[in-house]
Amino acid sequence: MTTPPWRARAARVEYKLPREALTGRGIDSVDDYFAKRADRVRYLAREWFWMTAGTADRENKHQSPAEVLPLWAEVQAGLQAWAGTPAGLSLAPLDRAGVDVSQLFKQAYGIIRTAAEYQGKKDMGLLGFMTYACHGLRTAAANRR
């Protein structure tokens, strides 16, 4: 039985981009994603990972002159057709030093207070709350390993 022509040319390419991978390349919002998607796709398919038709000369560190595998060239073209033309936007990591995290602490406080209430611990005072929170966080961290 022969392989159908369309099957011989099929390729599936997936990139998993968790938040850290996006912020590490300057993408912090949906608007950033759509503005920088073409540049990000170009980086992923042409710089971060690509397939060559021949063997790369790793001893002399001459990987780039190797001819791109024709199927990979089609994948690159398809990804670029989907993502659009790169605009040359910066993919530098975002600076997180000045980020306001006060809302995250308010959220954490609310979650821990709710957990305490579920366990019947109300009106513990600040010291009791802090003791409860530290114990719960230590337990969660120990169980995470």
C-alpha positions as CSV (number, residue, x, y, z in Angstrom):
1,M,0.0,0.0,0.0
2,T,1.5,3.4,-1.0
3,T,1.3,6.5,1.1
4,P,-1.0,9.2,-0.3
5,P,0.9,12.2,-1.6
6,W,-0.7,14.6,0.9
7,R,0.4,12.3,3.8
8,A,4.0,12.2,2.6
9,R,4.1,16.0,2.9
10,A,2.3,16.5,6.1
11,A,4.0,18.1,9.1
12,R,2.7,19.2,12.5
13,V,4.6,21.9,14.3
14,E,3.6,23.1,17.8
15,Y,5.3,25.6,20.1
16,K,4.3,25.7,23.7
17,L,4.6,29.2,25.0
18,P,4.0,29.5,28.7
19,R,3.8,33.0,30.2
20,E,7.5,33.0,31.1
21,A,8.4,32.4,27.5
22,L,6.2,35.3,26.4
23,T,7.4,37.8,29.0
24,G,10.9,36.6,28.4
25,R,10.5,37.9,24.8
26,G,8.7,41.2,25.6
27,I,5.1,40.0,25.4
28,D,2.9,40.9,28.4
29,S,-0.6,41.4,27.0
30,V,-2.9,40.2,24.3
31,D,-2.2,43.5,22.4
32,D,1.6,42.7,22.7
33,Y,1.0,39.2,21.4
34,F,-0.8,40.4,18.3
35,A,1.7,43.2,17.7
36,K,4.7,41.0,18.1
37,R,3.4,37.6,16.9
38,A,5.0,37.7,13.5
39,D,8.4,38.7,15.0
40,R,8.0,35.9,17.6
41,V,7.1,33.3,15.0
42,R,10.1,34.3,12.8
43,Y,12.4,33.9,15.9
44,L,11.0,30.5,16.7
45,A,11.1,29.0,13.2
46,R,14.3,30.6,11.9
47,E,16.5,31.2,14.9
48,W,15.5,29.1,17.9
49,F,14.8,25.9,15.9
50,W,15.1,24.9,12.3
51,M,15.8,21.8,10.3
52,T,18.6,21.4,7.7
53,A,18.9,19.3,4.6
54,G,22.4,18.2,5.4
55,T,24.6,17.7,8.5
56,A,25.6,20.8,10.4
57,D,29.3,21.5,10.9
58,R,29.2,21.6,14.7
59,E,32.9,21.1,15.2
60,N,33.7,24.4,13.4
61,K,30.5,26.0,14.7
62,H,29.2,26.5,11.1
63,Q,25.5,25.5,11.6
64,S,24.0,28.5,9.8
65,P,25.4,27.9,6.3
66,A,23.6,24.5,6.1
67,E,20.7,24.5,3.7
68,V,17.2,24.6,5.3
69,L,15.2,21.3,4.8
70,P,12.7,22.0,2.0
71,L,9.8,20.8,4.2
72,W,11.0,23.1,7.0
73,A,11.1,26.0,4.5
74,E,7.4,25.3,3.8
75,V,6.6,25.2,7.5
76,Q,8.4,28.6,7.9
77,A,6.4,30.1,5.0
78,G,3.2,28.7,6.4
79,L,3.9,30.1,9.9
80,Q,4.8,33.5,8.4
81,A,1.7,33.5,6.2
82,W,-0.4,32.9,9.4
83,A,1.5,35.3,11.6
84,G,2.1,38.1,9.1
85,T,5.2,40.1,8.2
86,P,7.6,40.8,11.0
87,A,7.8,44.4,12.0
88,G,11.2,44.2,13.6
89,L,9.8,44.9,17.0
90,S,11.9,44.3,20.1
91,L,11.6,40.9,21.7
92,A,13.8,41.9,24.7
93,P,12.7,40.5,28.1
94,L,10.3,42.7,30.1
95,D,11.7,44.5,33.1
96,R,9.8,43.3,36.1
97,A,11.6,45.3,38.8
98,G,9.0,48.1,39.0
99,V,5.9,45.9,38.8
100,D,3.3,46.7,41.5
101,V,2.4,43.4,43.2
102,S,0.1,44.9,45.9
103,Q,-3.0,43.5,44.2
104,L,-1.4,40.0,44.3
105,F,-0.8,40.3,48.1
106,K,-4.5,41.4,48.5
107,Q,-5.6,38.4,46.6
108,A,-3.3,36.1,48.6
109,Y,-4.6,37.6,51.8
110,G,-8.2,36.9,50.7
111,I,-7.5,33.4,49.7
112,I,-5.8,32.5,53.0
113,R,-8.5,34.2,55.0
114,T,-11.1,32.2,53.1
115,A,-9.2,29.0,53.8
116,A,-9.1,29.8,57.5
117,E,-12.8,30.4,57.6
118,Y,-13.4,27.1,55.9
119,Q,-11.6,25.5,58.8
120,G,-13.6,27.5,61.4
121,K,-10.8,29.9,62.2
122,K,-12.3,33.4,62.4
123,D,-11.1,36.5,64.1
124,M,-7.6,35.1,64.8
125,G,-6.0,38.5,65.0
126,L,-2.9,39.4,63.0
127,L,-0.5,37.1,64.9
128,G,-2.9,34.2,64.6
129,F,-3.5,34.9,60.9
130,M,0.3,35.1,60.2
131,T,0.9,31.9,62.1
132,Y,-1.9,30.1,60.2
133,A,-0.6,31.5,56.8
134,C,3.0,30.5,57.5
135,H,2.1,27.0,58.5
136,G,-0.2,26.6,55.5
137,L,2.4,27.9,53.1
138,R,5.2,25.7,54.6
139,T,2.9,22.7,54.2
140,A,2.1,23.5,50.6
141,A,5.7,24.1,49.8
142,A,6.8,20.8,51.4
143,N,4.1,18.9,49.5
144,R,5.1,20.5,46.2
145,R,8.5,18.8,46.1
